[in-house]
Amino acid sequence: MSTQENDAIDLREFFHALGSFSPSRALTEAPAIRTECDVPVEMIDTDPAEIVCEPIKVEGFIDGVQAALCVTYRGHRPVYLTYVAAGVGSADGRLLAVKERLELLHSQLDTEWIATVASGIQTIELAETRPDELASSAIAVLGGERETMERSLIEDIVDTRNANLVVDGSLVGRPVRRQLLGVVKTTMRRYLPDESVLWGLPAGWRSPRFLIPSGSQGVRSPRYSCYLRLHDASRQAWNFGLVRLETFDLDLLEPLCALALSERQPAGSHDRRYDRHLAGVRATEDLLRAHRPTVFG
């Protein structure tokens, strides 16, 4: 079709025929590749179900934050000032527990110089010496420290208080505890043999439940899981408002669904992930960000 023919088309008629017009830019990059689960799941149900039970009571929501500033370069090698924290936020908006660390991450070539300027800040020496490799190494260190902090907090809360705790994300890599409950926001891994059951899943309904066998992703215990639609997606992408829940106890799966529904954020929350980001998890993130040094913004 020529440019002249394009100009002759009145798009207003097309948009009016759609009945609604809420465009968003698309096809600017290739979509991320989804992966298959490493061990086939075992289906517990065959049909979706509406969630009508009472929410499970929890002690709080655990999450972590990390931030980094490149404060200088030494021979093109970046020196990073970093902050990592993990915390548990209560249902009423209090920070119940927190672990945090402020550090300087640097190449081993800069160790002597760092010692003269650190001003009491803890330092971590990275083995890399190439400028182009230091960022990846630093990111890996931050992620590992955050995971370690979150795991330590989980053991403190679950083991000492015998309390239910919601984790932002999967239970992979977590202590195997009945009281630990996972809420996964991504759909990058396929679990169901037939995902078409998700496409028409109404808000407030869960998918058929399934068991992820022990050994999958290195977890030594079976996990029970299902998808839950938090918000109406009839005019959205198939995974809009769709979360996946995990527990080590099948009896806790539907009460966890009910809790997730009670923790839905409204569209006006100014959270770009509102459709699948639980209010309690977001509140914990906000508390941790407010707790960090002001230099990180």
Secondary structure, 3 states (H helix, E strand, C coil): CCHHHHHHCCHHHHHHHHCCCCCCCCCCCCCCCCEECCCCCEECCCCCEECCCCCCCCCEEEEEEEEEEEEEEECCEEEEEEEEEEEEECCCCCEEEEEEEEEEEEEHHHHHHHHHHCCCCEEEEECCCCHHHHHHHHHHHHHHHHHHHHHHHHHHHHHHHCCCEEEEECCCCCCCCCCEEEEECCCCEECCCCCHHHHCCCCCEECCCEEECCCHHHCCCCEEEEEEECCCCCCCCCCCCEEEEEECCHHHHHHHHHHHHHCCCCHHHCCCCCCCCCHHHHHHHHHHHHHCCHHHC
